Amino acid sequence: MKTEALFPDAPAVVVEGDRRYLPVRWDEADIVREALSKRGCPTTLCLNPETRQARLELWPEVTTEAVLAVLEAGRPARRGEPAAPAPAAVLERARNLVPTAADPADLICI
């Protein structure tokens, strides 16, 4: 996913009291949420259909730095600049969120 179109300038996480959120484009909000989630940064998608504004609220355990690192890693490299890899901590968290294979019998709820 290219985040350059979503965030032409450096993305900014907004802090209001205890809430931290990332404003995103209305038509790209679900794509950004999915990309962050796949990399260990779960968020809650908040949409205002009247104003067509969208934002992703960060879950309490998600750090602002991790979100910015994931977004920056998804941006294409500028000329003469190598692409920035995602920090090891973000990748490790993403690996830990992958569920292990379960026995089909364990998935049956009675």
KOLGU-4560 file (N, C-alpha, C; in nm, 3 decimals, padded with zeros to 5 digits):
<recs>
<n_xx: 00.083 n_yy: -00.118 n_zz: 00.000 ca_xx: 00.000 ca_yy: 00.000 ca_zz: 00.000 c_xx: 00.087 c_yy: 00.124 c_zz: 00.000 mol: A seq: 1 type: MET>
<n_xx: 00.053 n_yy: 00.218 n_zz: -00.082 ca_xx: 00.127 ca_yy: 00.343 ca_zz: -00.084 c_xx: 00.056 c_yy: 00.445 c_zz: 00.004 mol: A seq: 2 type: LYS>
<n_xx: 00.126 n_yy: 00.494 n_zz: 00.103 ca_xx: 00.064 ca_yy: 00.592 ca_zz: 00.192 c_xx: 00.098 c_yy: 00.734 c_zz: 00.150 mol: A seq: 3 type: THR>
<n_xx: 00.181 n_yy: 00.750 n_zz: 00.047 ca_xx: 00.217 ca_yy: 00.884 ca_zz: 00.003 c_xx: 00.092 c_yy: 00.961 c_zz: -00.041 mol: A seq: 4 type: GLU>
<n_xx: 00.002 n_yy: 00.892 n_zz: -00.113 ca_xx: -00.121 ca_yy: 00.957 ca_zz: -00.156 c_xx: -00.210 c_yy: 00.990 c_zz: -00.037 mol: A seq: 5 type: ALA>
<n_xx: -00.206 n_yy: 00.906 n_zz: 00.066 ca_xx: -00.289 ca_yy: 00.929 ca_zz: 00.184 c_xx: -00.230 c_yy: 01.039 c_zz: 00.272 mol: A seq: 6 type: LEU>
<n_xx: -00.098 n_yy: 01.044 n_zz: 00.281 ca_xx: -00.029 ca_yy: 01.138 ca_zz: 00.367 c_xx: 00.082 c_yy: 01.207 c_zz: 00.290 mol: A seq: 7 type: PHE>
<n_xx: 00.049 n_yy: 01.309 n_zz: 00.209 ca_xx: 00.153 ca_yy: 01.374 ca_zz: 00.131 c_xx: 00.262 c_yy: 01.434 c_zz: 00.219 mol: A seq: 8 type: PRO>
<n_xx: 00.227 n_yy: 01.484 n_zz: 00.335 ca_xx: 00.325 ca_yy: 01.532 ca_zz: 00.432 c_xx: 00.337 c_yy: 01.425 c_zz: 00.539 mol: A seq: 9 type: ASP>
<n_xx: 00.418 n_yy: 01.452 n_zz: 00.638 ca_xx: 00.433 ca_yy: 01.355 ca_zz: 00.747 c_xx: 00.298 c_yy: 01.338 c_zz: 00.817 mol: A seq: 10 type: ALA>
<n_xx: 00.255 n_yy: 01.213 n_zz: 00.840 ca_xx: 00.129 ca_yy: 01.191 ca_zz: 00.911 c_xx: 00.140 c_yy: 01.238 c_zz: 01.055 mol: A seq: 11 type: PRO>
<n_xx: 00.028 n_yy: 01.279 n_zz: 01.111 ca_xx: 00.028 ca_yy: 01.329 ca_zz: 01.247 c_xx: -00.080 c_yy: 01.259 c_zz: 01.328 mol: A seq: 12 type: ALA>
<n_xx: -00.042 n_yy: 01.211 n_zz: 01.443 ca_xx: -00.138 ca_yy: 01.153 ca_zz: 01.536 c_xx: -00.186 c_yy: 01.266 c_zz: 01.627 mol: A seq: 13 type: VAL>
<n_xx: -00.316 n_yy: 01.283 n_zz: 01.636 ca_xx: -00.376 ca_yy: 01.388 ca_zz: 01.716 c_xx: -00.409 c_yy: 01.333 c_zz: 01.854 mol: A seq: 14 type: VAL>
<n_xx: -00.378 n_yy: 01.410 n_zz: 01.957 ca_xx: -00.408 ca_yy: 01.370 ca_zz: 02.094 c_xx: -00.511 c_yy: 01.466 c_zz: 02.151 mol: A seq: 15 type: VAL>
<n_xx: -00.623 n_yy: 01.410 n_zz: 02.199 ca_xx: -00.728 ca_yy: 01.488 ca_zz: 02.265 c_xx: -00.764 c_yy: 01.415 c_zz: 02.394 mol: A seq: 16 type: GLU>
<n_xx: -00.712 n_yy: 01.465 n_zz: 02.504 ca_xx: -00.734 ca_yy: 01.398 ca_zz: 02.633 c_xx: -00.667 c_yy: 01.263 c_zz: 02.632 mol: A seq: 17 type: GLY>
<n_xx: -00.744 n_yy: 01.157 n_zz: 02.657 ca_xx: -00.691 ca_yy: 01.021 ca_zz: 02.657 c_xx: -00.696 c_yy: 00.956 c_zz: 02.519 mol: A seq: 18 type: ASP>
<n_xx: -00.757 n_yy: 01.022 n_zz: 02.423 ca_xx: -00.773 ca_yy: 00.964 ca_zz: 02.290 c_xx: -00.661 c_yy: 01.007 c_zz: 02.197 mol: A seq: 19 type: ARG>
<n_xx: -00.612 n_yy: 00.911 n_zz: 02.119 ca_xx: -00.512 ca_yy: 00.939 ca_zz: 02.016 c_xx: -00.570 c_yy: 00.886 c_zz: 01.885 mol: A seq: 20 type: ARG>
<n_xx: -00.569 n_yy: 00.969 n_zz: 01.783 ca_xx: -00.624 ca_yy: 00.924 ca_zz: 01.656 c_xx: -00.546 c_yy: 00.982 c_zz: 01.539 mol: A seq: 21 type: TYR>
<n_xx: -00.566 n_yy: 00.916 n_zz: 01.426 ca_xx: -00.500 ca_yy: 00.952 ca_zz: 01.303 c_xx: -00.607 c_yy: 00.991 c_zz: 01.202 mol: A seq: 22 type: LEU>
<n_xx: -00.616 n_yy: 01.118 n_zz: 01.163 ca_xx: -00.712 ca_yy: 01.155 ca_zz: 01.059 c_xx: -00.670 c_yy: 01.091 c_zz: 00.926 mol: A seq: 23 type: PRO>
<n_xx: -00.767 n_yy: 01.034 n_zz: 00.856 ca_xx: -00.740 ca_yy: 00.970 ca_zz: 00.727 c_xx: -00.845 c_yy: 01.012 c_zz: 00.626 mol: A seq: 24 type: VAL>
<n_xx: -00.813 n_yy: 00.991 n_zz: 00.498 ca_xx: -00.911 ca_yy: 01.023 ca_zz: 00.393 c_xx: -01.028 c_yy: 00.927 c_zz: 00.403 mol: A seq: 25 type: ARG>
<n_xx: -01.146 n_yy: 00.976 n_zz: 00.381 ca_xx: -01.270 ca_yy: 00.899 ca_zz: 00.391 c_xx: -01.263 c_yy: 00.772 c_zz: 00.305 mol: A seq: 26 type: TRP>
<n_xx: -01.224 n_yy: 00.786 n_zz: 00.180 ca_xx: -01.225 ca_yy: 00.673 ca_zz: 00.088 c_xx: -01.108 c_yy: 00.577 c_zz: 00.106 mol: A seq: 27 type: ASP>
<n_xx: -01.012 n_yy: 00.610 n_zz: 00.189 ca_xx: -00.895 ca_yy: 00.524 ca_zz: 00.212 c_xx: -00.889 c_yy: 00.472 c_zz: 00.356 mol: A seq: 28 type: GLU>
<n_xx: -00.986 n_yy: 00.508 n_zz: 00.439 ca_xx: -00.980 ca_yy: 00.478 ca_zz: 00.582 c_xx: -00.969 c_yy: 00.328 c_zz: 00.610 mol: A seq: 29 type: ALA>
<n_xx: -01.048 n_yy: 00.247 n_zz: 00.543 ca_xx: -01.047 ca_yy: 00.104 ca_zz: 00.570 c_xx: -00.916 c_yy: 00.040 c_zz: 00.526 mol: A seq: 30 type: ASP>
<n_xx: -00.858 n_yy: 00.090 n_zz: 00.418 ca_xx: -00.730 ca_yy: 00.038 ca_zz: 00.369 c_xx: -00.619 c_yy: 00.066 c_zz: 00.471 mol: A seq: 31 type: ILE>
<n_xx: -00.617 n_yy: 00.187 n_zz: 00.525 ca_xx: -00.515 ca_yy: 00.224 ca_zz: 00.623 c_xx: -00.535 c_yy: 00.143 c_zz: 00.751 mol: A seq: 32 type: VAL>
<n_xx: -00.660 n_yy: 00.128 n_zz: 00.794 ca_xx: -00.689 ca_yy: 00.049 ca_zz: 00.915 c_xx: -00.640 c_yy: -00.094 c_zz: 00.898 mol: A seq: 33 type: ARG>
<n_xx: -00.667 n_yy: -00.153 n_zz: 00.784 ca_xx: -00.625 ca_yy: -00.291 ca_zz: 00.757 c_xx: -00.472 c_yy: -00.302 c_zz: 00.757 mol: A seq: 34 type: GLU>
<n_xx: -00.404 n_yy: -00.206 n_zz: 00.695 ca_xx: -00.257 ca_yy: -00.209 ca_zz: 00.689 c_xx: -00.197 c_yy: -00.198 c_zz: 00.829 mol: A seq: 35 type: ALA>
<n_xx: -00.251 n_yy: -00.109 n_zz: 00.910 ca_xx: -00.201 ca_yy: -00.095 ca_zz: 01.047 c_xx: -00.227 c_yy: -00.221 c_zz: 01.129 mol: A seq: 36 type: LEU>
<n_xx: -00.346 n_yy: -00.277 n_zz: 01.113 ca_xx: -00.382 ca_yy: -00.397 ca_zz: 01.188 c_xx: -00.291 c_yy: -00.514 c_zz: 01.152 mol: A seq: 37 type: SER>
<n_xx: -00.261 n_yy: -00.531 n_zz: 01.025 ca_xx: -00.173 ca_yy: -00.640 ca_zz: 00.981 c_xx: -00.033 c_yy: -00.626 c_zz: 01.039 mol: A seq: 38 type: LYS>
<n_xx: 00.005 n_yy: -00.506 n_zz: 01.076 ca_xx: 00.139 ca_yy: -00.483 ca_zz: 01.128 c_xx: 00.140 c_yy: -00.461 c_zz: 01.280 mol: A seq: 39 type: ARG>
<n_xx: 00.034 n_yy: -00.507 n_zz: 01.345 ca_xx: 00.032 ca_yy: -00.507 ca_zz: 01.491 c_xx: -00.013 c_yy: -00.377 c_zz: 01.556 mol: A seq: 40 type: GLY>
<n_xx: -00.083 n_yy: -00.292 n_zz: 01.481 ca_xx: -00.132 ca_yy: -00.165 ca_zz: 01.535 c_xx: -00.283 c_yy: -00.158 c_zz: 01.518 mol: A seq: 41 type: CYS>
<n_xx: -00.360 n_yy: -00.225 n_zz: 01.604 ca_xx: -00.505 ca_yy: -00.221 ca_zz: 01.589 c_xx: -00.561 c_yy: -00.082 c_zz: 01.619 mol: A seq: 42 type: PRO>
<n_xx: -00.662 n_yy: -00.045 n_zz: 01.543 ca_xx: -00.729 ca_yy: 00.084 ca_zz: 01.558 c_xx: -00.879 c_yy: 00.064 c_zz: 01.544 mol: A seq: 43 type: THR>
<n_xx: -00.954 n_yy: 00.164 n_zz: 01.583 ca_xx: -01.099 ca_yy: 00.164 ca_zz: 01.564 c_xx: -01.132 c_yy: 00.270 c_zz: 01.461 mol: A seq: 44 type: THR>
<n_xx: -01.205 n_yy: 00.232 n_zz: 01.358 ca_xx: -01.242 ca_yy: 00.324 ca_zz: 01.251 c_xx: -01.363 c_yy: 00.405 c_zz: 01.294 mol: A seq: 45 type: LEU>
<n_xx: -01.351 n_yy: 00.537 n_zz: 01.290 ca_xx: -01.460 ca_yy: 00.629 ca_zz: 01.325 c_xx: -01.494 c_yy: 00.711 c_zz: 01.201 mol: A seq: 46 type: CYS>
<n_xx: -01.621 n_yy: 00.704 n_zz: 01.160 ca_xx: -01.666 ca_yy: 00.775 ca_zz: 01.040 c_xx: -01.776 c_yy: 00.874 c_zz: 01.075 mol: A seq: 47 type: LEU>
<n_xx: -01.771 n_yy: 00.991 n_zz: 01.013 ca_xx: -01.878 ca_yy: 01.090 ca_zz: 01.026 c_xx: -01.936 c_yy: 01.106 c_zz: 00.886 mol: A seq: 48 type: ASN>
<n_xx: -02.050 n_yy: 01.039 n_zz: 00.857 ca_xx: -02.105 ca_yy: 01.043 ca_zz: 00.721 c_xx: -02.155 c_yy: 01.180 c_zz: 00.679 mol: A seq: 49 type: PRO>
<n_xx: -02.191 n_yy: 01.266 n_zz: 00.773 ca_xx: -02.239 ca_yy: 01.399 ca_zz: 00.738 c_xx: -02.128 c_yy: 01.485 c_zz: 00.679 mol: A seq: 50 type: GLU>
<n_xx: -02.009 n_yy: 01.475 n_zz: 00.738 ca_xx: -01.896 ca_yy: 01.556 ca_zz: 00.691 c_xx: -01.796 c_yy: 01.476 c_zz: 00.608 mol: A seq: 51 type: THR>
<n_xx: -01.820 n_yy: 01.345 n_zz: 00.597 ca_xx: -01.728 ca_yy: 01.253 ca_zz: 00.527 c_xx: -01.586 c_yy: 01.263 c_zz: 00.582 mol: A seq: 52 type: ARG>
<n_xx: -01.578 n_yy: 01.275 n_zz: 00.715 ca_xx: -01.449 ca_yy: 01.274 ca_zz: 00.782 c_xx: -01.428 c_yy: 01.136 c_zz: 00.842 mol: A seq: 53 type: GLN>
<n_xx: -01.302 n_yy: 01.094 n_zz: 00.842 ca_xx: -01.268 ca_yy: 00.963 ca_zz: 00.897 c_xx: -01.143 c_yy: 00.976 c_zz: 00.983 mol: A seq: 54 type: ALA>
<n_xx: -01.137 n_yy: 00.890 n_zz: 01.085 ca_xx: -01.018 ca_yy: 00.885 ca_zz: 01.169 c_xx: -01.003 c_yy: 00.744 c_zz: 01.224 mol: A seq: 55 type: ARG>
<n_xx: -00.880 n_yy: 00.713 n_zz: 01.262 ca_xx: -00.851 ca_yy: 00.584 ca_zz: 01.322 c_xx: -00.805 c_yy: 00.608 c_zz: 01.464 mol: A seq: 56 type: LEU>
<n_xx: -00.884 n_yy: 00.562 n_zz: 01.561 ca_xx: -00.845 ca_yy: 00.577 ca_zz: 01.701 c_xx: -00.753 c_yy: 00.463 c_zz: 01.739 mol: A seq: 57 type: GLU>
<n_xx: -00.638 n_yy: 00.497 n_zz: 01.797 ca_xx: -00.539 ca_yy: 00.397 ca_zz: 01.835 c_xx: -00.586 c_yy: 00.326 c_zz: 01.961 mol: A seq: 58 type: LEU>
<n_xx: -00.567 n_yy: 00.196 n_zz: 01.966 ca_xx: -00.597 ca_yy: 00.120 ca_zz: 02.087 c_xx: -00.494 c_yy: 00.157 c_zz: 02.193 mol: A seq: 59 type: TRP>
<n_xx: -00.527 n_yy: 00.142 n_zz: 02.321 ca_xx: -00.437 ca_yy: 00.185 ca_zz: 02.429 c_xx: -00.296 c_yy: 00.127 c_zz: 02.421 mol: A seq: 60 type: PRO>
<n_xx: -00.282 n_yy: 00.002 n_zz: 02.379 ca_xx: -00.149 ca_yy: -00.060 ca_zz: 02.376 c_xx: -00.065 c_yy: -00.020 c_zz: 02.254 mol: A seq: 61 type: GLU>
<n_xx: -00.124 n_yy: 00.052 n_zz: 02.160 ca_xx: -00.054 ca_yy: 00.092 ca_zz: 02.038 c_xx: 00.016 c_yy: 00.226 c_zz: 02.062 mol: A seq: 62 type: VAL>
<n_xx: 00.144 n_yy: 00.229 n_zz: 02.031 ca_xx: 00.219 ca_yy: 00.353 ca_zz: 02.049 c_xx: 00.212 c_yy: 00.439 c_zz: 01.923 mol: A seq: 63 type: THR>
<n_xx: 00.220 n_yy: 00.568 n_zz: 01.944 ca_xx: 00.221 ca_yy: 00.662 ca_zz: 01.832 c_xx: 00.340 c_yy: 00.633 c_zz: 01.741 mol: A seq: 64 type: THR>
<n_xx: 00.455 n_yy: 00.602 n_zz: 01.802 ca_xx: 00.576 ca_yy: 00.576 ca_zz: 01.725 c_xx: 00.559 c_yy: 00.455 c_zz: 01.634 mol: A seq: 65 type: GLU>
<n_xx: 00.492 n_yy: 00.351 n_zz: 01.684 ca_xx: 00.471 ca_yy: 00.230 ca_zz: 01.603 c_xx: 00.383 c_yy: 00.261 c_zz: 01.482 mol: A seq: 66 type: ALA>
<n_xx: 00.277 n_yy: 00.339 n_zz: 01.501 ca_xx: 00.188 ca_yy: 00.375 ca_zz: 01.391 c_xx: 00.265 c_yy: 00.456 c_zz: 01.286 mol: A seq: 67 type: VAL>
<n_xx: 00.340 n_yy: 00.554 n_zz: 01.331 ca_xx: 00.417 ca_yy: 00.637 ca_zz: 01.237 c_xx: 00.522 c_yy: 00.554 c_zz: 01.164 mol: A seq: 68 type: LEU>
<n_xx: 00.582 n_yy: 00.458 n_zz: 01.234 ca_xx: 00.682 ca_yy: 00.372 ca_zz: 01.170 c_xx: 00.619 c_yy: 00.285 c_zz: 01.061 mol: A seq: 69 type: ALA>
<n_xx: 00.501 n_yy: 00.231 n_zz: 01.088 ca_xx: 00.432 ca_yy: 00.150 ca_zz: 00.988 c_xx: 00.394 c_yy: 00.235 c_zz: 00.867 mol: A seq: 70 type: VAL>
<n_xx: 00.342 n_yy: 00.353 n_zz: 00.891 ca_xx: 00.304 ca_yy: 00.440 ca_zz: 00.781 c_xx: 00.426 c_yy: 00.483 c_zz: 00.699 mol: A seq: 71 type: LEU>
<n_xx: 00.534 n_yy: 00.516 n_zz: 00.768 ca_xx: 00.655 ca_yy: 00.558 ca_zz: 00.698 c_xx: 00.714 c_yy: 00.442 c_zz: 00.618 mol: A seq: 72 type: GLU>
<n_xx: 00.708 n_yy: 00.321 n_zz: 00.673 ca_xx: 00.761 ca_yy: 00.205 ca_zz: 00.601 c_xx: 00.680 c_yy: 00.177 c_zz: 00.475 mol: A seq: 73 type: ALA>
<n_xx: 00.553 n_yy: 00.215 n_zz: 00.473 ca_xx: 00.468 ca_yy: 00.193 ca_zz: 00.356 c_xx: 00.482 c_yy: 00.299 c_zz: 00.249 mol: A seq: 74 type: GLY>
<n_xx: 00.549 n_yy: 00.408 n_zz: 00.283 ca_xx: 00.568 ca_yy: 00.515 ca_zz: 00.184 c_xx: 00.677 c_yy: 00.476 c_zz: 00.086 mol: A seq: 75 type: ARG>
<n_xx: 00.660 n_yy: 00.510 n_zz: -00.040 ca_xx: 00.768 ca_yy: 00.482 ca_zz: -00.135 c_xx: 00.889 c_yy: 00.569 c_zz: -00.104 mol: A seq: 76 type: PRO>
<n_xx: 01.006 n_yy: 00.517 n_zz: -00.130 ca_xx: 01.130 ca_yy: 00.591 ca_zz: -00.103 c_xx: 01.139 c_yy: 00.712 c_zz: -00.195 mol: A seq: 77 type: ALA>
<n_xx: 01.192 n_yy: 00.820 n_zz: -00.142 ca_xx: 01.217 ca_yy: 00.938 ca_zz: -00.225 c_xx: 01.344 c_yy: 00.913 c_zz: -00.304 mol: A seq: 78 type: ARG>
<n_xx: 01.365 n_yy: 00.990 n_zz: -00.407 ca_xx: 01.483 ca_yy: 00.972 ca_zz: -00.491 c_xx: 01.610 c_yy: 00.972 c_zz: -00.408 mol: A seq: 79 type: ARG>
<n_xx: 01.694 n_yy: 00.871 n_zz: -00.434 ca_xx: 01.823 ca_yy: 00.863 ca_zz: -00.366 c_xx: 01.813 c_yy: 00.820 c_zz: -00.221 mol: A seq: 80 type: GLY>
<n_xx: 01.696 n_yy: 00.779 n_zz: -00.179 ca_xx: 01.675 ca_yy: 00.743 ca_zz: -00.039 c_xx: 01.625 c_yy: 00.599 c_zz: -00.032 mol: A seq: 81 type: GLU>
<n_xx: 01.690 n_yy: 00.512 n_zz: 00.045 ca_xx: 01.639 ca_yy: 00.374 ca_zz: 00.055 c_xx: 01.509 c_yy: 00.371 c_zz: 00.133 mol: A seq: 82 type: PRO>
<n_xx: 01.426 n_yy: 00.272 n_zz: 00.103 ca_xx: 01.300 ca_yy: 00.257 ca_zz: 00.177 c_xx: 01.331 c_yy: 00.222 c_zz: 00.322 mol: A seq: 83 type: ALA>
<n_xx: 01.257 n_yy: 00.284 n_zz: 00.413 ca_xx: 01.280 ca_yy: 00.261 ca_zz: 00.556 c_xx: 01.211 c_yy: 00.132 c_zz: 00.598 mol: A seq: 84 type: ALA>
<n_xx: 01.286 n_yy: 00.037 n_zz: 00.657 ca_xx: 01.222 ca_yy: -00.086 ca_zz: 00.704 c_xx: 01.144 c_yy: -00.059 c_zz: 00.832 mol: A seq: 85 type: PRO>
<n_xx: 01.043 n_yy: -00.142 n_zz: 00.856 ca_xx: 00.966 ca_yy: -00.129 ca_zz: 00.980 c_xx: 01.053 c_yy: -00.173 c_zz: 01.097 mol: A seq: 86 type: ALA>
<n_xx: 01.043 n_yy: -00.107 n_zz: 01.211 ca_xx: 01.122 ca_yy: -00.146 ca_zz: 01.327 c_xx: 01.093 c_yy: -00.291 c_zz: 01.368 mol: A seq: 87 type: PRO>
<n_xx: 01.194 n_yy: -00.357 n_zz: 01.423 ca_xx: 01.180 ca_yy: -00.497 ca_zz: 01.463 c_xx: 01.068 c_yy: -00.517 c_zz: 01.564 mol: A seq: 88 type: ALA>
<n_xx: 01.049 n_yy: -00.420 n_zz: 01.654 ca_xx: 00.945 ca_yy: -00.432 ca_zz: 01.756 c_xx: 00.806 c_yy: -00.438 c_zz: 01.693 mol: A seq: 89 type: ALA>
<n_xx: 00.784 n_yy: -00.360 n_zz: 01.588 ca_xx: 00.654 ca_yy: -00.360 ca_zz: 01.520 c_xx: 00.632 c_yy: -00.493 c_zz: 01.451 mol: A seq: 90 type: VAL>
<n_xx: 00.736 n_yy: -00.542 n_zz: 01.383 ca_xx: 00.724 ca_yy: -00.670 ca_zz: 01.313 c_xx: 00.704 c_yy: -00.784 c_zz: 01.412 mol: A seq: 91 type: LEU>
<n_xx: 00.773 n_yy: -00.781 n_zz: 01.525 ca_xx: 00.759 ca_yy: -00.886 ca_zz: 01.625 c_xx: 00.618 c_yy: -00.888 c_zz: 01.682 mol: A seq: 92 type: GLU>
<n_xx: 00.561 n_yy: -00.771 n_zz: 01.708 ca_xx: 00.425 ca_yy: -00.764 ca_zz: 01.760 c_xx: 00.328 c_yy: -00.821 c_zz: 01.657 mol: A seq: 93 type: ARG>
<n_xx: 00.350 n_yy: -00.791 n_zz: 01.529 ca_xx: 00.262 ca_yy: -00.842 ca_zz: 01.424 c_xx: 00.268 c_yy: -00.994 c_zz: 01.419 mol: A seq: 94 type: ALA>
<n_xx: 00.387 n_yy: -01.053 n_zz: 01.435 ca_xx: 00.400 ca_yy: -01.199 ca_zz: 01.435 c_xx: 00.325 c_yy: -01.260 c_zz: 01.553 mol: A seq: 95 type: ARG>
<n_xx: 00.327 n_yy: -01.195 n_zz: 01.667 ca_xx: 00.262 ca_yy: -01.249 ca_zz: 01.786 c_xx: 00.110 c_yy: -01.243 c_zz: 01.776 mol: A seq: 96 type: ASN>
<n_xx: 00.055 n_yy: -01.158 n_zz: 01.688 ca_xx: -00.089 ca_yy: -01.146 ca_zz: 01.674 c_xx: -00.148 c_yy: -01.249 c_zz: 01.579 mol: A seq: 97 type: LEU>
<n_xx: -00.063 n_yy: -01.320 n_zz: 01.505 ca_xx: -00.112 ca_yy: -01.421 ca_zz: 01.412 c_xx: -00.160 c_yy: -01.541 c_zz: 01.491 mol: A seq: 98 type: VAL>
<n_xx: -00.286 n_yy: -01.580 n_zz: 01.475 ca_xx: -00.337 ca_yy: -01.693 ca_zz: 01.552 c_xx: -00.272 c_yy: -01.824 c_zz: 01.508 mol: A seq: 99 type: PRO>
<n_xx: -00.258 n_yy: -01.914 n_zz: 01.601 ca_xx: -00.204 ca_yy: -02.045 ca_zz: 01.568 c_xx: -00.317 c_yy: -02.132 c_zz: 01.514 mol: A seq: 100 type: THR>
<n_xx: -00.281 n_yy: -02.236 n_zz: 01.441 ca_xx: -00.381 ca_yy: -02.326 ca_zz: 01.385 c_xx: -00.453 c_yy: -02.397 c_zz: 01.499 mol: A seq: 101 type: ALA>
<n_xx: -00.584 n_yy: -02.403 n_zz: 01.489 ca_xx: -00.664 ca_yy: -02.468 ca_zz: 01.593 c_xx: -00.723 c_yy: -02.596 c_zz: 01.537 mol: A seq: 102 type: ALA>
<n_xx: -00.746 n_yy: -02.690 n_zz: 01.625 ca_xx: -00.814 ca_yy: -02.813 ca_zz: 01.588 c_xx: -00.958 c_yy: -02.775 c_zz: 01.553 mol: A seq: 103 type: ASP>
<n_xx: -01.011 n_yy: -02.821 n_zz: 01.438 ca_xx: -01.149 ca_yy: -02.785 ca_zz: 01.401 c_xx: -01.251 c_yy: -02.814 c_zz: 01.511 mol: A seq: 104 type: PRO>
<n_xx: -01.226 n_yy: -02.919 n_zz: 01.589 ca_xx: -01.319 ca_yy: -02.953 ca_zz: 01.697 c_xx: -01.322 c_yy: -02.845 c_zz: 01.803 mol: A seq: 105 type: ALA>
<n_xx: -01.211 n_yy: -02.771 n_zz: 01.820 ca_xx: -01.205 ca_yy: -02.665 ca_zz: 01.920 c_xx: -01.288 c_yy: -02.544 c_zz: 01.877 mol: A seq: 106 type: ASP>
<n_xx: -01.321 n_yy: -02.534 n_zz: 01.749 ca_xx: -01.393 ca_yy: -02.419 ca_zz: 01.697 c_xx: -01.545 c_yy: -02.433 c_zz: 01.707 mol: A seq: 107 type: LEU>
<n_xx: -01.590 n_yy: -02.551 n_zz: 01.745 ca_xx: -01.734 ca_yy: -02.576 ca_zz: 01.756 c_xx: -01.784 c_yy: -02.523 c_zz: 01.890 mol: A seq: 108 type: ILE>
<n_xx: -01.886 n_yy: -02.440 n_zz: 01.884 ca_xx: -01.948 ca_yy: -02.385 ca_zz: 02.005 c_xx: -02.084 c_yy: -02.450 c_zz: 02.024 mol: A seq: 109 type: CYS>
<n_xx: -02.107 n_yy: -02.497 n_zz: 02.143 ca_xx: -02.238 ca_yy: -02.562 ca_zz: 02.170 c_xx: -02.315 c_yy: -02.477 c_zz: 02.269 mol: A seq: 110 type: ILE>
</recs>
